[in-house]
Amino acid sequence: MAFTHFTVKKIVHGLGAIKEAAKEVKNLKGSKVMIVTDPGLAKLGVQKPLEDALTAGGIEWKLYAEAQLEPSMDSIQHCTDEAKAFGADVIIGFGGGSALDTTKAASVLLTNEGPIDRYFGTNLVPNPTLPFILIPTTAGTGSEMTNISVLADTKNGGKKGVVSEYMYADTVILDAELTMGLPPRVTAMTGVDAFVHAMESYCGIAATPITDALNLQAMKMVGANIRQAFANGSNRAARDAMLYASALAGMGFGNTQNGIIHATGTTLPTECHIPHGLAIAICSPFSVGFNYIANPEKYAVVADILRGDDRAGVMSVLDRAADVESAFRDLLRDLDIKTGLANYGVKREDLPACADRAFAAKRLLDNNPRRASRDQILALLEANFEN
């Protein structure tokens, strides 16, 4: 069987790498840049090093600080219109997954007719995007490395993805100094998201030797560093490791897709405004508890990574794999993340619709190691409604 592996065209990385931004814009033949970020980051001035680097390099820029934390079809169109009005020839996405997803989707509409929901699905985008650079300020989504933009489907509820080979960034800049100010809770949520990306890709049906190598390293780096980064945000070594782990996971799952955790996590009611990383975290334990019997060899490895202990030869493969749900709950407890959907405003009457949307997420469930029916998904949600 033949496999194809895609990734971004170029990665510039290391502490202080943001200073290379103007050079990278010029490499893309750009001279007018729109910086896409969210209001919270802009208020804190986190993008200032990027602005300074562009100015020093003679690049004209405009700040668009209106990326929504839950990007919608309307918000993507607004970003696109602003970029057109400015005459941007390069877009830079700066921030967490929402800002990066906004950038990717807007880059699609700058060279393809809208609305963006016409491209929900895989490889439906007909033309290459406007050149874009992605600069993550969180270590979790891996969005900088993927060819997907996850958006709120305001017509049908839940979230949908635009997936296209054209949506890989021209350049990614990884600078852990930009993540040093992340609050502990954001560090926890995004870090768990990175681990889940790697885990679902590693255990999924579409895994390959290349993605296994990327995902194993990503999981090991998150497992060894997430608690330290959460407990002490100024730990530069832990921050650096988490940023690289997130990127590696993005390189992995961008070629395989995720699984049932993302199928359930992305279909929770949008009116609850549950951040993506948090939704993924609270759906992880019960999902791995459901999955592990379908791929015990790999879930045994995952459980060992979560425990920080290689138990091969001490415990059976099945016993180690069966421990994965408990190990995941212990991690979330250390990170002060509560499980139980009811803790986050989800109502019991919401669950059937959540199950319907999750079951319809064919792109994700097709990679899940264990087949899941709509009724099985509903039973999982109901059993984990309060704990």
C-alpha positions in Angstrom: 0.0 0.0 0.0 1.3 3.4 -0.9 1.3 6.4 1.5 1.7 10.1 0.8 3.1 12.4 3.4 2.6 16.2 3.3 3.9 19.0 5.5 4.6 22.7 5.4 7.1 24.1 3.0 9.5 25.6 5.6 10.0 25.8 9.3 12.1 28.5 11.0 12.6 27.7 14.7 14.5 28.5 17.9 14.3 31.1 20.6 14.2 34.6 19.0 13.2 33.2 15.6 10.5 35.9 15.3 13.2 38.3 14.2 13.3 36.4 10.9 9.7 37.4 10.0 10.5 40.2 7.5 13.1 38.0 5.7 10.5 35.3 5.3 7.9 37.7 3.9 10.4 38.9 1.3 11.2 35.3 0.4 7.5 35.0 -0.5 7.8 38.1 -2.7 5.6 40.0 -0.3 5.6 43.7 0.7 2.2 44.2 2.4 1.3 42.0 5.3 -1.9 41.6 7.2 -1.3 40.2 10.7 -4.2 38.2 11.9 -4.6 37.7 15.7 -7.3 37.8 18.4 -8.3 40.8 20.5 -6.9 39.3 23.7 -3.4 38.9 22.4 -3.5 42.3 20.8 -4.6 43.9 24.0 -1.5 42.4 25.7 0.7 43.4 22.8 2.0 39.9 22.3 2.4 40.6 18.6 4.7 43.6 19.2 7.9 41.6 18.4 6.4 40.6 15.1 5.4 44.2 14.3 8.9 45.4 15.2 10.6 42.8 13.1 8.4 43.7 10.0 9.0 47.4 10.5 12.8 46.9 10.8 12.7 44.9 7.6 10.8 47.5 5.7 7.6 45.6 5.4 4.3 47.5 5.4 1.8 45.8 7.7 -1.7 46.1 9.1 -3.0 44.5 12.3 -6.3 42.7 12.2 -7.1 41.8 15.8 -10.6 40.5 15.3 -10.0 36.8 14.9 -12.8 35.1 16.9 -12.0 32.4 19.5 -14.5 30.3 17.7 -14.1 31.3 14.0 -17.4 31.4 12.1 -18.2 31.7 8.4 -19.0 35.4 8.9 -15.8 36.1 10.7 -13.8 34.5 7.9 -15.5 36.6 5.3 -14.8 39.8 7.4 -11.1 38.9 7.7 -11.0 38.3 3.9 -12.7 41.6 3.1 -10.2 43.5 5.3 -7.2 41.8 3.7 -8.5 42.7 0.2 -9.2 46.3 1.2 -5.6 46.6 2.5 -4.2 44.9 -0.6 -2.3 42.3 1.4 0.0 40.0 -0.6 1.0 37.9 2.4 -1.1 37.0 5.5 0.6 36.2 8.9 -1.5 34.2 11.4 -0.3 35.0 14.9 -1.8 33.3 18.0 -3.5 30.2 19.0 -5.5 27.8 16.8 -8.3 30.2 16.2 -6.1 32.9 14.7 -4.2 30.4 12.6 -7.4 28.7 11.4 -8.8 32.1 10.5 -5.7 32.9 8.5 -5.9 29.6 6.6 -9.5 30.0 5.8 -9.2 33.6 4.8 -6.2 32.8 2.5 -8.6 30.4 0.7 -11.2 33.0 0.1 -8.6 35.5 -1.2 -8.1 33.3 -4.2 -11.3 31.3 -4.4 -15.0 32.4 -4.4 -16.9 32.1 -1.1 -18.7 31.5 1.1 -16.2 29.3 3.0 -18.8 26.6 3.8 -18.8 25.5 0.2 -15.3 24.0 1.0 -16.3 22.1 4.2 -14.8 18.7 3.4 -11.6 17.4 1.9 -9.8 18.8 -1.1 -12.7 20.9 -2.4 -10.6 24.1 -2.7 -9.9 24.6 -6.5 -7.1 27.2 -6.5 -3.9 27.7 -4.4 -4.2 30.1 -1.5 -2.6 33.5 -1.0 0.9 33.0 0.6 0.7 32.8 4.3 3.0 32.5 7.4 1.8 30.9 10.6 3.3 31.8 14.0 1.8 29.9 17.0 1.8 31.5 20.5 0.4 28.4 22.2 1.7 24.8 22.3 -1.2 22.7 21.5 -3.3 23.0 18.4 -0.6 22.1 15.9 -2.6 24.2 13.5 0.5 25.8 12.1 1.5 22.4 10.6 -1.8 21.2 9.2 -3.9 21.7 6.2 -7.2 22.1 8.0 -9.2 25.0 9.3 -11.9 24.2 11.9 -14.8 26.6 11.9 -18.2 26.9 13.7 -20.9 25.7 11.3 -23.5 28.4 12.2 -26.0 26.9 9.8 -26.1 23.3 11.1 -24.4 23.5 14.5 -21.1 22.0 15.7 -17.8 22.6 13.9 -16.7 21.6 10.4 -13.3 21.5 8.8 -12.0 22.8 5.5 -9.2 20.5 4.4 -7.0 21.1 1.4 -3.5 20.3 0.2 -3.3 24.0 -0.7 -3.7 25.0 3.0 -0.2 24.1 4.2 1.7 27.2 5.4 4.4 28.6 3.2 6.5 29.2 6.3 6.1 28.4 10.0 8.0 30.3 12.7 8.4 28.5 16.0 9.6 30.7 18.8 8.9 29.5 22.3 9.6 32.9 23.7 6.1 33.9 22.4 4.5 31.2 24.7 6.1 32.3 27.9 3.1 34.4 29.1 0.5 31.7 28.6 -1.7 31.3 31.8 -1.5 27.8 33.4 -5.1 26.9 32.3 -4.4 27.7 28.7 -1.1 25.8 28.9 -2.9 22.8 30.3 -5.8 22.8 27.7 -3.6 23.4 24.7 -1.0 20.9 25.9 -3.6 18.1 26.3 -4.8 18.9 22.8 -1.3 18.4 21.5 -1.0 15.0 23.2 -4.4 13.9 21.9 -3.5 14.9 18.3 -0.4 12.7 18.5 -2.3 9.9 20.3 -5.2 9.7 17.9 -2.9 9.8 14.9 -0.6 7.1 16.4 -3.4 4.8 17.3 -5.5 5.4 14.3 -6.1 3.3 11.2 -4.2 5.6 8.9 -1.0 5.6 10.9 2.3 5.1 9.0 5.9 4.6 10.1 6.6 8.3 9.4 3.6 9.5 11.5 4.4 7.0 14.2 7.9 8.4 14.6 6.5 12.0 14.8 3.7 11.1 17.1 5.7 9.0 19.5 8.2 11.8 20.0 5.4 14.3 20.4 3.7 12.3 23.1 7.0 11.7 25.0 7.8 15.4 24.9 4.3 16.4 26.2 4.3 13.7 28.8 7.7 14.8 30.1 7.0 18.5 30.1 3.3 19.4 30.4 3.2 19.4 34.2 6.3 21.5 34.4 5.1 24.0 31.9 1.7 24.2 33.8 3.3 24.6 37.2 6.0 27.1 36.1 5.3 29.0 32.9 8.8 30.6 32.9 10.4 27.1 32.5 12.0 27.8 29.1 13.1 24.2 28.5 9.6 22.9 29.1 8.0 25.7 27.0 10.4 24.9 24.1 9.7 21.2 24.3 6.0 21.7 24.3 6.1 24.0 21.3 8.1 21.4 19.3 5.8 18.6 20.5 2.8 20.5 19.3 4.4 21.0 15.9 5.4 17.3 15.6 1.9 16.2 16.5 0.6 18.6 13.8 2.9 17.0 11.2 1.6 13.6 12.3 -2.2 14.0 12.5 -2.2 16.4 9.5 -1.5 13.2 7.4 -3.8 10.8 9.2 -6.7 12.8 10.8 -7.8 12.3 14.4 -10.5 10.1 15.8 -13.5 9.8 18.2 -12.1 12.3 20.7 -12.2 15.1 18.1 -15.5 13.8 16.7 -17.2 14.2 20.1 -15.2 17.2 21.3 -15.9 19.3 18.2 -19.7 18.6 18.3 -20.4 19.9 21.8 -23.0 22.8 21.7 -21.3 26.0 20.4 -23.5 28.1 22.8 -21.5 26.6 25.7 -18.4 28.3 24.4 -16.1 25.5 25.5 -12.5 26.2 24.3 -11.4 23.5 21.8 -8.5 22.2 24.0 -10.8 21.9 27.0 -13.5 20.1 24.9 -10.9 17.6 23.7 -9.5 17.1 27.2 -12.9 16.3 28.8 -13.8 13.8 26.0 -10.4 12.0 26.1 -10.7 9.6 29.0 -13.9 8.0 28.1 -12.9 7.8 24.4 -9.6 6.0 25.1 -11.5 3.7 27.5 -13.7 2.8 24.6 -10.9 2.5 22.0 -8.1 0.6 23.7 -9.3 -3.0 23.0 -9.1 -2.2 19.3 -5.4 -1.5 19.4 -4.0 -2.6 22.7 -0.3 -2.7 21.6 -0.3 1.0 20.9 -2.6 2.1 23.8 -0.2 0.2 26.1 2.6 2.5 24.9 0.3 5.6 25.4 -0.5 4.5 28.9 3.2 4.0 29.7 4.0 7.5 28.4 1.2 9.0 30.5 2.6 7.1 33.6 6.2 8.0 32.8 7.1 4.4 33.1 8.0 1.6 30.6 6.1 -1.3 32.0 6.7 -3.7 29.1 7.7 -7.1 30.6 6.2 -6.1 34.0 2.6 -6.0 33.0 0.8 -7.6 30.0 0.0 -5.5 27.0 -3.7 -5.7 27.7 -3.3 -4.6 31.3 -1.2 -1.7 30.3 -3.7 -0.7 27.6 -6.6 -1.0 30.0 -4.9 1.5 32.3 -5.0 4.3 29.7 -8.3 5.8 30.8 -7.2 6.0 34.4 -3.8 7.4 33.4 -5.5 10.1 31.4 -7.8 11.0 34.2 -4.8 11.3 36.5 -3.1 13.7 34.1 -6.2 15.9 33.9 -6.4 15.9 37.7 -2.8 17.2 37.9 -3.7 19.9 35.4 -6.9 21.0 37.4 -9.2 20.0 34.5 -12.5 18.6 35.6 -14.2 15.9 33.6 -18.0 15.6 33.2 -19.9 17.5 30.5 -22.3 19.0 33.0 -19.5 21.0 34.5 -19.3 23.1 31.3 -22.9 24.0 30.6 -23.9 21.0 28.4 -27.4 19.9 29.1 -28.5 16.2 29.1 -31.0 17.0 26.4 -28.1 18.3 24.2 -26.5 14.8 24.0 -28.6 13.2 21.2 -27.8 16.0 18.9 -24.1 15.8 19.9 -24.1 12.1 19.1 -25.8 12.7 15.7 -23.1 15.3 14.8 -20.2 13.1 16.1 -21.5 10.1 14.1 -21.7 12.2 11.0 -18.0 13.2 11.4 -16.9 10.5 8.9 -13.5 12.1 8.3 -12.6 11.5 11.9 -14.4 8.3 12.7 -13.0 6.6 9.6 -9.5 6.9 11.3 -10.7 5.7 14.7 -9.3 2.3 15.6 -12.7 1.1 16.9 -15.9 1.4 14.9 -18.5 3.4 16.8 -22.2 3.5 16.2 -24.3 6.6 16.9 -25.9 4.8 19.9 -22.5 3.9 21.3 -21.4 7.5 21.1 -24.6 8.6 22.8 -24.0 6.0 25.6 -20.5 7.3 26.1 -21.7 10.9 26.4 -24.5 9.9 28.8 -22.2 7.9 31.0 -19.8 10.8 31.3 -22.3 13.6 31.7 -21.5 14.1 35.4 -18.1 12.6 35.9 
